[in-house]
Amino acid sequence: MENGKYRHTVRELYDFIRSRLYFNRPDLQVRGEQFNSTLLFTLLTALTGGKALIIGEPGLGKTTAAEYVGSLIYQLPVGTVWAGEVGGHPEQTEEKIIGRPDLGKLNQGQEEVIWSYFVQLPVKIVDEINRLPETKQSMILDGVDRGNWEYLNEMILNSEYCLFATANYQDQGTNTIIAPLLDRFDVMVESRHPGPSYAFMISQRQEKEELLRHPDLERKLQDALKKRPTPEEKDSQIAAIAEAFGAHLEESLQLPTLDHTSRTKVREQIASIDLDQDANAYTRMLLAELSFCDRHGQKRSNEVCEEGCHYTGYLCHRLRNCASNRLPVSLSNYAKALAWFTEASTVGIEEMRAVGPYCLAHRAQWTDTHLSLLQKDRRNDPLQIHLAREAMNEVFQRYSEQAEHVKEALATAYRIFQGEALEPVAGDHPIYAEIQKDLNLEK
Amino acid sequence: MFNPFEDFKEFLSKVRTLPLDRLSAAHDQIMAELTSGYGKLVEQELKSLVWFVEHNRVVEAYETAAEVIKNLSYDAHSIEDFCYVLDSGVDIPYLISGPAGIYVAALCNHVAEEKIVLRLGEMERRLHFLGYRLPYGKSLRIEGDTGNFTGSALQGGDITVTGATGDWTGAGMTEGKISIHKNCGRNTGEWMQGGEIWVGSRIRGLGRITSGQIYQAGEAITEQA
């Protein structure tokens, strides 16, 4: 019952943003229902406490999508969300992003940190992250990954947070996002041009940001963030103001929102959804192709897959790097969240295929040969998402052809692992070789 | 120690069957039944070791054939396939072309479909007695050549042979129509008592015709009684 109540609330929030705040076309279909991928993944990121990289041309709603979703899911007035945003630029410093010494107290011989709003708020937005020089990107690695923020001898640990970063396409002022930082993002989505009709509508509804403003509560929140009570006191003050903003939204817009307890319940419900065996086996097959190398044991970004390898037909031959362990975590978390959102009882291949391209796109480093072959394809997605989608489809095709065989191989492996004297199931796909490695039976 | 394949503990493997596998199994079953029926007929006929074409023998063989196929389930397409089983000789230890043809004729006469097409152009052997006693309302189209006694004792059916037929074509037929696109052999229409035989090309020889009409290249060549 509660499950349905929370889902209904989240659905209402999605519909509200889609119809009142962020206008764009649907570009993703899941279980027969159309969604806008930017809005959907931004929402799932906020719900699950994930990290999303939103790319796109300037002025196409990358930051605003994150602001609206963050504001509504975390019951924060949008003015507070703005106050917590960090802008990426070459002169950015740790003192502006994370925290700075309290100079007044330092003069009295006390070392205390004044934490930035960015670090303290659960909705973190790094605008134009690729304008941060590569050397400065590492400043936020730990915080992005675990919610740990350190300055001087103090540390702040976020128990509940989500992170959005926006990035423009490469121009003179941008830098490459370093691979370790990229890998920490669960998903990458593109905020696209909405088309002329929606773009025109946007021009006619310029008051929409006012819907989520509340200057009085914003001021109260800023006051609470500036103070240095115990963390528990601060959390309870912020929670009280957030609930007041939630009540304001309910009253003024008839829009229900989720408080901290409800968000925790939603996360518990999402986590309890299981993957069905097909989604499980398909994901293992995908991971095998992304990490396997017949010659060198596994993919390594400093080693080249040579011509003539038996596995040239698989993804491993077209990739330069190896999938990190964060990829299956992102796949599982987002597929579960999507299943919860679309009322599916378990995660199936459909959910995996829907979230897969967005989880893989920024992590896969394709070979130049592969890029040159596919970059002229007719497509709607940016190249990286297109390549990831094609890869997911290709693996799905292979899985469909041998689903029973793969599951049989995994089931047999279970029995061998338990000590039964059986022959492992063989086949011409890296998954079979990887299973044999797990069983210590590699020839 | 944690088993990384735990999720597949309960997986029960299913034997996958493709639609083609099911069709193939059904087809094999029908062929086995038809072959078994033919075996019973041959068992009966082998008692004399040598098979002579005598009126009584033919009638007896046909009645035996009709009896053994009574409970078989097959269609027109199966008859064509069975002809090739007969031709290959793999599962047929004693192929005697007389009884084999009578057996195929009995299958045609008792099959549910009214229109039967046998594409026998690829066969190495020619079956005799095809179309024997084909009843009224049934049509049999044979693509290729046939052996002797094609359409003998025809009982109103309509037979078309796109190739040539052997001797004794239409022997003893009472009614119906036989059309042969190419040639036919000797004794064509022997003891024929009615019906028509249309031959597109050469007729090697006519039999003693009681009644009915034979046409060659569209021209009637027998005198009407």
Chai-1 contact restraints between the chains, C-beta under 6 A:
chainA,res_idxA,chainB,res_idxB,connection_type,confidence,min_distance_angstrom,max_distance_angstrom,comment,restraint_id
A,N280,B,D7,contact,1.0,0.0,6.0,A-B,restraint_1
A,E404,B,R16,contact,1.0,0.0,6.0,A-B,restraint_2
A,K407,B,F11,contact,1.0,0.0,6.0,A-B,restraint_3
A,E408,B,S13,contact,1.0,0.0,6.0,A-B,restraint_4
A,L410,B,F5,contact,1.0,0.0,6.0,A-B,restraint_5
A,L410,B,F8,contact,1.0,0.0,6.0,A-B,restraint_6
A,A411,B,F8,contact,1.0,0.0,6.0,A-B,restraint_7
A,A411,B,F11,contact,1.0,0.0,6.0,A-B,restraint_8
A,A413,B,F5,contact,1.0,0.0,6.0,A-B,restraint_9
A,Y414,B,F5,contact,1.0,0.0,6.0,A-B,restraint_10
A,Y414,B,F8,contact,1.0,0.0,6.0,A-B,restraint_11
A,Y414,B,K9,contact,1.0,0.0,6.0,A-B,restraint_12
A,F417,B,N3,contact,1.0,0.0,6.0,A-B,restraint_13
A,F417,B,F5,contact,1.0,0.0,6.0,A-B,restraint_14
A,D438,B,P4,contact,1.0,0.0,6.0,A-B,restraint_15
